[in-house]
Amino acid sequence: MADYKPKKILRQLFIVVSGLSFVWFSAAGIIKLLTASDAREKRPQVELPETKLERELEGYKLVLKREPNNRFALEKIVEIYLSMKNLQGALPYMERLANLEPNNQNYKQALNAIRQGLKEKQQEKQPSNSSVTPK
């Protein structure tokens, strides 16, 4: 009977340890599940395209502060302004490009197109001179 008591104690100890392990792993799984849902809620929002373009624009402007005649940065700034439909913003940078390379016909054409677009916008804003006669 002396053998029986140690086996019984070991069996009870095994059951207690198993039970504690089960409770621990179950609790750990639930905690992990709860914290994972919090992490999903705190996930950063998708960046808007306008915000991304504005950041890129600022980056290229910083390049121009160091290298005022950097054609690549000037071209990208013009491209970004045009994609934002901001002709007024693109104009000074396109003028700089055209002045840097006066023989580049593409720059001249783009500059003329921007100027033409600005003229058309300005004409649209001006009220028409036609008067309506009341009956």
C-alpha positions as a Python dict, from the first residue, in 0.01 Angstrom:
ca = {
    (1, 'M'): (0, 0, 0),
    (2, 'A'): (296, 227, 37),
    (3, 'D'): (336, 224, -344),
    (4, 'Y'): (-22, 322, -391),
    (5, 'K'): (-5, 654, -205),
    (6, 'P'): (285, 809, -405),
    (7, 'K'): (114, 708, -733),
    (8, 'K'): (-209, 867, -617),
    (9, 'I'): (-28, 1186, -520),
    (10, 'L'): (154, 1197, -856),
    (11, 'R'): (-174, 1140, -1041),
    (12, 'Q'): (-347, 1418, -849),
    (13, 'L'): (-49, 1647, -904),
    (14, 'F'): (-60, 1567, -1279),
    (15, 'I'): (-433, 1645, -1290),
    (16, 'V'): (-383, 1977, -1108),
    (17, 'V'): (-92, 2077, -1334),
    (18, 'S'): (-290, 1976, -1645),
    (19, 'G'): (-590, 2174, -1526),
    (20, 'L'): (-378, 2481, -1455),
    (21, 'S'): (-213, 2450, -1798),
    (22, 'F'): (-553, 2425, -1965),
    (23, 'V'): (-679, 2734, -1783),
    (24, 'W'): (-357, 2926, -1858),
    (25, 'F'): (-355, 2849, -2232),
    (26, 'S'): (-727, 2920, -2262),
    (27, 'A'): (-687, 3255, -2089),
    (28, 'A'): (-382, 3336, -2300),
    (29, 'G'): (-579, 3261, -2620),
    (30, 'I'): (-868, 3483, -2512),
    (31, 'I'): (-631, 3765, -2413),
    (32, 'K'): (-453, 3737, -2747),
    (33, 'L'): (-784, 3746, -2932),
    (34, 'L'): (-897, 4056, -2742),
    (35, 'T'): (-571, 4244, -2792),
    (36, 'A'): (-563, 4153, -3162),
    (37, 'S'): (-902, 4318, -3215),
    (38, 'D'): (-770, 4633, -3041),
    (39, 'A'): (-471, 4631, -3273),
    (40, 'R'): (-701, 4613, -3577),
    (41, 'E'): (-894, 4914, -3453),
    (42, 'K'): (-571, 5113, -3398),
    (43, 'R'): (-437, 5029, -3744),
    (44, 'P'): (-336, 5345, -3932),
    (45, 'Q'): (-585, 5475, -4183),
    (46, 'V'): (-511, 5452, -4553),
    (47, 'E'): (-335, 5765, -4670),
    (48, 'L'): (-533, 5980, -4911),
    (49, 'P'): (-376, 6032, -5254),
    (50, 'E'): (-381, 6409, -5204),
    (51, 'T'): (-183, 6377, -4883),
    (52, 'K'): (73, 6155, -5051),
    (53, 'L'): (109, 6401, -5339),
    (54, 'E'): (151, 6692, -5098),
    (55, 'R'): (427, 6505, -4913),
    (56, 'E'): (602, 6425, -5240),
    (57, 'L'): (569, 6787, -5345),
    (58, 'E'): (733, 6908, -5024),
    (59, 'G'): (1013, 6657, -5071),
    (60, 'Y'): (1091, 6781, -5421),
    (61, 'K'): (1079, 7140, -5300),
    (62, 'L'): (1342, 7050, -5040),
    (63, 'V'): (1558, 6911, -5320),
    (64, 'L'): (1523, 7244, -5503),
    (65, 'K'): (1644, 7431, -5196),
    (66, 'R'): (1971, 7236, -5218),
    (67, 'E'): (1983, 7217, -5596),
    (68, 'P'): (1781, 7503, -5751),
    (69, 'N'): (1836, 7380, -6108),
    (70, 'N'): (1752, 7014, -6053),
    (71, 'R'): (1548, 6939, -6366),
    (72, 'F'): (1411, 6610, -6233),
    (73, 'A'): (1271, 6777, -5919),
    (74, 'L'): (1128, 7063, -6127),
    (75, 'E'): (960, 6818, -6366),
    (76, 'K'): (812, 6616, -6079),
    (77, 'I'): (679, 6931, -5911),
    (78, 'V'): (511, 7038, -6235),
    (79, 'E'): (372, 6687, -6279),
    (80, 'I'): (230, 6681, -5926),
    (81, 'Y'): (72, 7025, -5959),
    (82, 'L'): (-83, 6926, -6290),
    (83, 'S'): (-220, 6604, -6142),
    (84, 'M'): (-377, 6819, -5869),
    (85, 'K'): (-519, 7044, -6145),
    (86, 'N'): (-325, 7339, -6001),
    (87, 'L'): (-203, 7530, -6306),
    (88, 'Q'): (-108, 7835, -6103),
    (89, 'G'): (122, 7623, -5885),
    (90, 'A'): (283, 7454, -6187),
    (91, 'L'): (348, 7778, -6378),
    (92, 'P'): (662, 7911, -6199),
    (93, 'Y'): (831, 7570, -6205),
    (94, 'M'): (753, 7521, -6573),
    (95, 'E'): (892, 7868, -6642),
    (96, 'R'): (1212, 7771, -6462),
    (97, 'L'): (1240, 7455, -6671),
    (98, 'A'): (1186, 7648, -6992),
    (99, 'N'): (1451, 7902, -6890),
    (100, 'L'): (1698, 7627, -6798),
    (101, 'E'): (1663, 7466, -7140),
    (102, 'P'): (1544, 7729, -7387),
    (103, 'N'): (1587, 7489, -7682),
    (104, 'N'): (1361, 7221, -7536),
    (105, 'Q'): (1040, 7238, -7738),
    (106, 'N'): (851, 7010, -7498),
    (107, 'Y'): (907, 7256, -7214),
    (108, 'K'): (794, 7547, -7431),
    (109, 'Q'): (479, 7363, -7539),
    (110, 'A'): (396, 7265, -7182),
    (111, 'L'): (453, 7623, -7064),
    (112, 'N'): (225, 7757, -7337),
    (113, 'A'): (-42, 7499, -7251),
    (114, 'I'): (-32, 7598, -6882),
    (115, 'R'): (-56, 7967, -6969),
    (116, 'Q'): (-346, 7899, -7208),
    (117, 'G'): (-526, 7698, -6939),
    (118, 'L'): (-485, 7983, -6691),
    (119, 'K'): (-622, 8234, -6944),
    (120, 'E'): (-926, 8014, -7006),
    (121, 'K'): (-989, 7978, -6634),
    (122, 'Q'): (-964, 8352, -6588),
    (123, 'Q'): (-1209, 8413, -6873),
    (124, 'E'): (-1456, 8168, -6718),
    (125, 'K'): (-1444, 8361, -6389),
    (126, 'Q'): (-1516, 8697, -6550),
    (127, 'P'): (-1888, 8779, -6576),
    (128, 'S'): (-2020, 8804, -6928),
    (129, 'N'): (-2111, 9147, -7062),
    (130, 'S'): (-2438, 9027, -7215),
    (131, 'S'): (-2731, 9179, -7039),
    (132, 'V'): (-3071, 9021, -7018),
    (133, 'T'): (-3360, 9251, -7083),
    (134, 'P'): (-3662, 9193, -6864),
    (135, 'K'): (-4000, 9154, -7034),
}
